């Protein structure tokens, strides 16, 4: 698994293209040949950019769901709604399709943020609001999620 690092501000043009920051492109260099998948986030009004290898690993897990259970079938349909294969153009820009621009309310100011093995793409104002909203509860959340003494030895 590729662990990505960094949060960057960039600009989207009128056609929905954005230039990925050089530092991020370097981290994603092994994924440039195989491309990416861009999708709607599940919990936030942002987009998620998966390197193809990460997407394929996730789809192997999703494919194990029993599709004869309505809940599973509904999940698969909603999770994959709006999914698009993406490649960077010759100038190193990422073209965000119009329907996904609309979903994430992307305007000119964009934040591209690493989220372990994927990239989140946010409208800057929505990103700042999400960070501000989470700040009050973050200490409690961190303790609940990471403060457990479990077998993995995470501390």
Buried (B, 14 or more C-beta within 10 A) or exposed (E): EBEBEEBBEBEBEEEBBBBBBEEBBEBBEEBEEEBBBBBBBEEBBBBBBBBBBBBEEBBEEEEEBEEEEEEBEEBBEEBEEBBBEBEBEEEEBBBBBEEBBEBBEBEEBBBBBBEEBBBBBBBBEBBEEBBEEEEEEEEEEEEEEEEEEEEEEEE
